[in-house]
Amino acid sequence: MKISRRFSFVFILALLINLGIGFRVYSKEAAADGSDRVLQQIDLLMEVLQLIRKNYVDADKVKVDDLMLGAISGMVMSLDPYSNFLPPEDMQILKEETEGEFGGVGISVSMEDGFLTVISTIDGTPAHQAGILTGDRIVAVGETRLENNTLDESVKLLRGPTGSKVVIYVVREGVDRELRFELTRALIPLESVSSVRVLPETNIGYLRIIQFMEPTAAAVEKALRELEAQKVSGLVIDLRGNPGGLLNSAVDICSFFLPQDQVIVSVEGRNKTADYQEKTRRGYKFPRKCPVILLINGGSASAAEITAGCLRDLNRAVLLGEKTFGKGSVQTVHELPGGYALKLTVAKYYTPGRRVIHGEGIQPDITVEISREDYFRISRAAEGDKVKEDPQLSRAVEVLQSYDIYEQIRSGKVKVRKETEQEEGKAL
């Protein structure tokens, strides 16, 4: 017999409360959609639940709690690739990503057009050493095809005990077959700043920001002070392959280059009362007279794009390389009873010039293109060889050594044309 609407509403509400999931039907949003329709959908959910319990062949092996949690997870999955309903163990993974190290293969991934897509690999990790490239689409992990998996479910498959092996299959543009990689999981050290040095035969400083974490700003400040003490005449900050990370870290780093109380990024969502702006903070300031170039590519995402967009919009840096990834949405994590959590997209980032990052990416001021394979080769080269081997870095050095040209590009007084790897070295 069909359960009455009133009974189904009371039953599911009680069940959700028992599971520790807050549920408010009579919110303003629900009222705007029509409370009758909300009740109808609850009624439908309960009818499906009852049919499963009565008729599913292995119903005795299925727990009602698991069914309801699956329903909640499916509801959140339908929103976008970055929203997810997290069980307690996934919260631990989320913490590990920003607190220092974790066991895995060294890949940063995102969902693009329904495919698990590699944003970047971390230098020296199993994925980087094996030759996995930015833009590769992971279609299977072991025997599990990923067509219907969420981003977090796929990441969980890639992780495992240190020393264990995992086989992944990728589709690569221009290759007509799936590529197979057997990787040995390792403890992934989340180094955030590397290669701090004065480039050979120049007076130009260089540092690479690998990702934005809690210690990153302090490491960048230390590097900047060291380079300033060496009286560098220009600075290259390499954000290529940087998948992003913590917003606060990006704000701190932008603050090193800008006056106090300057807007760095605006965070705007549906709830306008929660909109806010991040502004520059007090503290160390890198000399304004020292010109800065940021290197970017398709592996630069999220906090890396905020940094690049901010410093370019405020005429503090010139961007060189290739268009960035385009991940500029804001997720907040709402902790729920029972150890569960809801990771929900709540807003988008806007640069000081009101540029939308999400889905758009950021175009460089000077476009110098290199293939993914060549960038992989460059990233593995010895540090002493990188300047000559790297067309993007070489072009940055050339521009910084021609300070008048740099100033014209920074101020927008001249437009620069697109360059390719073959055209590297030609004058603007």
Phi, psi and omega in degrees: 000139182293135178287139180293156181299315182297317180295318181297321179297312180296319183296311182291325178297315179296320180296316179297320178296318179297329179279355180084022182251115177295141183213117181241105183284316188271048172278171179296324180295316180295320179297323180295325179280343182103111184296332178299319180293323177299315179295323178298319180290324175297318178300317179297317178301316181293325179293319177297318179302314181294322179295321177296313183296328184271329193238342183295137189299326180247038184300330182290345179263356184254130178268142178301321179303316181295322179296316182291320177295324176296322178296317178296316180300317179297322178299315182288322180300331184288351184281299179193170184294343188260348177270141182200150173265118190255125169287166185307321183294330179286334175297324179295319178299317180300320179292320182298330183294339182241003187247007172139305183199158178203165179269126181181205184245352175090034180246136168257128187230163175212166175265122178231119180054036178083002181247143174285111190245136179284120172280312180195167171242152180273130183309135174082357182273168181306318181294319180294316181292330181282343178097021174287136190243156171305133180095345175299142178252119181276118184255344179203147172237112187063232180270359185265116173283148190255013185305322185250013182271148173282170177301312183292324177296321180292318178299320180298324178293327182286337182267158180176184182299142176302132181095345178281157183258150176218139179252128177236150179241132182233152171254129183239136179302130180090354178247127189269015177217159176289139178263137182253130177232127173256117185243148174257117181299145182222166172286116186269109177285126183269067174293139185249337180226136181213172172057040179283118184191167168267128184295143183303139176062023178220176170243036185250128179278154180218137170212149179246129174259114186281320177195166185256110182231181179304316183276356191296314183300317179296321180291322178293317179300317178300316180295317180296320178296320179297316181290322177298320180297335178271005175056050178293149180266350179198166184220133173247122174252120185266111177252012180293136180071011180271112185280359179106219183139232188273132178300316181303324179294316178296320179297315180299318183289318176300325182298334179295339189247358189230159176295163179293148176066023174272133179294128179262314182205145174254136179248114187228131180224198182290320179277093187297335179291343180263357178297146179203169177238140172263129182242162180297154185246165177293165174125201185300140176231125177289142185306127181296330183291346182270114181290151185231136171238133175256128174270129182226158173204190183294348176267001177272122187217162169055244183299330176295322179288325176299314179299312181296314181296320180295306185292331176286313181300326182265017174057034178257345181210156172255137179262135182224136178135239184224165181304140181281176189292317180095043177247098185227040176252159186250125175250135171246151180252117178260115178285136183240159178303153178082007180088358179280166179209154176244115173265116191230133174287121187239347184196175175235155178269141173233133178286169179304331177272015178066030174277136175272126181276317190295125179077352183249320186074179181237127179277142177285160171288322178238117181267117173234112186264139169224154182288159178298322180295320179292322178295322176299316179297317180297318184294340180261355182288157175296148186302323182293337182265351193292325184296311181292326183279343190252102182299325181290315178294320178299320180292322178298317178298316180300316181293317181294328178286341174255077190300326180297320178295317178304314182297322180292321178292315182300320183276355179078015183282340176231150176259139180254148182269164177288137177241152175247174180301323182291334182270000182303135178102345177284153179289155177292000000 
